[in-house]
């Protein structure tokens, strides 16, 4: 029985393999026949297609070289903005030339007779694809120009105060988004879409999304307010609630800061709408404030110590004697007699200057206290026993 089964199955496998080989060979033969028929029916337009591609190559090379030379010349002669536009146009223009050339070749090959109905539809679709490619390349050219102008303005803003770096980035980002939005709308209209329906749908969607993404819109609105009201700029030191550091980047949705411990901090822009902002870079003067505590047995030295410290502060060259200057005995502490010392640095002092001055003043105050025979207090407790303690010995139980 095993031999009979093997004999019966062998022809079936042979038939399946033969039918598969016939299908593959038949498909290849049909594809070959279609390709040869396609070439034979379009032999008269192959040379024009090659001519179109050759012209596109020549135009790409020549126009790219001319724009490059023109941009270098404009930059040398001081017309930097014109040079930026020329250098931004080189690559999009080259791609536009190839887009036009390839769509022309596709039209000639796919629809050699545009008078036919099916060919006319294909010609219309190819023209729409060509227009869409040109619009996208035009938007890319404008966006590239804006970004390169932004980089140039950023270099100018870094070297002088004529331009605000934050405003430059804000305007550039807005223009790039606006350019691409208008490009998409024009492309959609060129494809025959009803813009009224699109705008209506967009308005209804925006109304619904405004409730679903409240936090997102708060952050975006906060970013817009920062960019236009400019409470701080890139590079400035800022304190926000318990967060402090230098601003590295101001975005539409969030702001990146670098803490004093060099840890990056990402802050949603909505926090700047509800929390007070302290711009430490805008400080004109810096305040020094500390408290010293003398012992209670040095009570008689309080007044001379206060007078000596006040005289030393007024006579110091780095202390603003016309600003806030106060030395007062202000508290009977648990273990000390507290004296509060407050003064202001001269205008223009940095944080490092303030720290050095505070150290110098604290050393001077210590010398004044020691010179008066007084000393600083430390936490102590006094145990007052009104009567002698009686001791009672316990008799031996043995």
PELIN-V379679 format. One record per residue. N is the residue number from 1. RES is the residue in one small letter. OMEGA is omega in degrees with one decimal (NA if undefined). Layout:
# PELIN-V379679
n=<N:N>
res=<RES:RES>
omega=<OMEGA:OMEGA>
This chain:
# PELIN-V379679
n=<1:2:3:4:5:6:7:8:9:10:11:12:13:14:15:16:17:18:19:20:21:22:23:24:25:26:27:28:29:30:31:32:33:34:35:36:37:38:39:40:41:42:43:44:45:46:47:48:49:50:51:52:53:54:55:56:57:58:59:60:61:62:63:64:65:66:67:68:69:70:71:72:73:74:75:76:77:78:79:80:81:82:83:84:85:86:87:88:89:90:91:92:93:94:95:96:97:98:99:100:101:102:103:104:105:106:107:108:109:110:111:112:113:114:115:116:117:118:119:120:121:122:123:124:125:126:127:128:129:130:131:132:133:134:135:136:137:138:139:140:141:142:143:144:145:146:147:148:149:150:151:152:153:154:155:156:157:158:159:160:161:162:163:164:165:166:167:168:169:170:171:172:173:174:175:176:177:178:179:180:181:182:183:184:185:186:187:188:189:190:191:192:193:194:195:196:197:198:199:200:201:202:203:204:205:206:207:208:209:210:211:212:213:214:215:216:217:218:219:220:221:222:223:224:225:226:227:228:229:230:231:232:233:234:235:236:237:238:239:240:241:242:243:244:245:246:247:248:249:250:251:252:253:254:255:256:257:258:259:260:261:262:263:264:265:266:267:268:269:270:271:272:273:274:275:276:277:278:279:280:281:282:283:284:285:286:287:288:289:290:291:292:293:294:295:296:297:298:299:300:301:302:303:304:305:306:307:308:309:310:311:312:313:314:315:316:317:318:319:320:321:322:323:324:325:326:327:328:329:330:331:332:333:334:335:336:337:338:339:340:341:342:343:344:345:346:347:348:349:350:351:352:353:354:355:356:357:358:359:360:361:362:363:364:365:366:367:368:369:370:371:372:373:374:375:376:377:378:379:380:381:382:383:384:385:386:387:388:389:390:391:392:393:394:395:396:397:398>
res=<x:x:x:x:x:x:x:x:x:x:x:x:x:x:x:x:x:x:x:x:x:x:x:x:x:x:x:x:x:x:x:x:x:x:x:x:x:x:x:x:x:x:x:x:x:x:x:x:x:x:x:x:x:x:x:x:x:x:x:x:x:x:x:x:x:x:x:x:x:x:x:x:x:x:x:x:x:x:x:x:x:x:x:x:x:x:x:x:x:x:x:x:x:x:x:x:x:x:x:x:x:x:x:x:x:x:x:x:x:x:x:x:x:x:x:x:x:x:x:x:x:x:x:x:x:x:x:x:x:x:x:x:x:x:x:x:x:x:x:x:x:x:x:x:x:x:x:x:x:x:x:x:x:x:x:x:x:x:x:x:x:x:x:x:x:x:x:x:x:x:x:x:x:x:x:x:x:x:x:x:x:x:x:x:x:x:x:x:x:x:x:x:x:x:x:x:x:x:x:x:x:x:x:x:x:x:x:x:x:x:x:x:x:x:x:x:x:x:x:x:x:x:x:x:x:x:x:x:x:x:x:x:x:x:x:x:x:x:x:x:x:x:x:x:x:x:x:x:x:x:x:x:x:x:x:x:x:x:x:x:x:x:x:x:x:x:x:x:x:x:x:x:x:x:x:x:x:x:x:x:x:x:x:x:x:x:x:x:x:x:x:x:x:x:x:x:x:x:x:x:x:x:x:x:x:x:x:x:x:x:x:x:x:x:x:x:x:x:x:x:x:x:x:x:x:x:x:x:x:x:x:x:x:x:x:x:x:x:x:x:x:x:x:x:x:x:x:x:x:x:x:x:x:x:x:x:x:x:x:x:x:x:x:x:x:x:x:x:x:x:x:x:x:x:x:x:x:x:x:x:x:x:x:x:x:x:x:x:x:x:x:x:x:x:x:x:x:x>
omega=<179.3:-178.8:179.0:-179.0:178.4:-179.4:-177.9:-175.8:-176.4:177.9:-179.4:178.3:179.4:-179.9:179.7:179.6:-179.1:-179.8:177.9:178.5:179.7:179.2:-179.2:-179.4:178.1:178.0:178.5:179.4:179.2:178.5:179.3:179.6:179.7:-179.1:179.9:177.3:178.0:-179.4:-177.6:-179.2:-177.9:178.6:-176.6:-177.6:177.9:180.0:174.9:177.5:177.7:177.9:179.0:179.5:177.4:178.1:178.1:178.5:-179.4:179.3:179.5:-177.9:-175.1:-178.2:176.3:178.8:-179.8:179.4:178.2:178.0:-179.0:179.9:178.2:179.9:179.5:178.9:177.9:-176.2:175.4:178.0:-172.0:-177.6:176.1:177.3:177.9:179.4:-179.7:179.5:177.9:-176.3:-170.5:-176.1:177.4:179.0:177.9:178.3:177.2:177.8:-179.9:177.0:178.2:-177.5:-177.6:178.1:174.9:178.8:178.4:178.7:-179.1:-177.7:-175.3:-177.2:-179.9:178.7:-175.8:-179.2:178.7:-175.2:-179.4:179.1:179.5:177.6:178.4:178.3:178.1:179.6:178.5:177.9:177.5:177.3:178.7:-179.8:178.4:178.1:-179.1:178.9:178.3:178.3:176.5:176.7:177.7:178.0:180.0:179.1:177.4:179.8:179.8:-178.6:179.0:174.3:177.0:178.9:178.5:178.8:177.6:175.8:178.5:-179.2:179.5:-177.1:-178.7:179.7:-178.3:-179.3:176.3:-176.9:180.0:179.0:178.5:179.4:-178.6:-178.7:-179.3:179.0:178.7:-179.0:179.8:178.2:180.0:-179.6:-178.2:177.3:178.4:177.8:179.5:179.3:178.8:178.7:178.6:178.5:179.1:177.3:174.5:178.9:179.1:-176.3:178.9:178.3:-179.8:-179.7:177.7:177.7:178.6:178.1:178.5:178.9:178.7:178.8:-179.9:-178.1:-179.8:176.6:-177.2:-176.0:-179.1:-178.7:178.7:-179.5:175.2:179.2:179.1:178.0:176.3:176.8:178.4:179.4:178.7:-175.7:-176.9:176.9:174.2:173.6:174.5:-178.3:177.6:179.6:-178.6:177.9:-173.2:171.6:179.7:-176.6:179.1:-176.8:177.3:179.6:179.2:-177.9:179.0:-177.9:176.4:-179.6:178.7:-175.8:-176.5:-179.5:179.3:176.5:175.0:-178.4:-179.7:173.6:176.3:176.3:177.9:-178.7:177.8:-174.6:172.6:-174.9:179.2:178.9:-179.5:178.5:-173.1:-178.4:176.7:-178.0:175.5:178.4:-175.2:178.3:-178.7:-179.5:175.7:176.1:-179.1:-176.7:175.4:-176.3:175.3:-176.2:173.5:179.9:177.4:179.2:178.4:178.4:177.5:-177.0:-178.4:-177.8:-178.5:-175.4:178.0:177.4:178.9:-179.1:-179.9:179.5:179.4:177.8:179.7:179.4:-179.0:-179.1:-179.1:-174.9:-178.1:178.6:179.3:-178.3:177.4:178.7:179.4:178.9:-173.5:173.1:-174.0:170.1:-167.2:-177.1:166.8:-177.9:179.1:-177.4:-172.9:170.9:-168.9:176.1:179.7:-178.0:-178.7:175.1:-179.1:174.8:172.8:179.6:177.2:-179.8:178.4:178.1:177.3:176.8:179.6:-179.8:179.4:179.3:178.9:177.3:-179.9:-179.8:179.6:175.8:179.0:178.3:177.6:178.0:178.4:179.9:179.8:179.7:178.6:179.1:178.7:179.9:179.4:-177.5:171.7:-174.8:178.4:174.2:179.1:178.4:-177.2:-179.9:-174.5:-176.8:178.6:179.7:178.2:177.3:-179.6:178.4:-179.3:-178.9:180.0:-176.8:-179.5:NA>
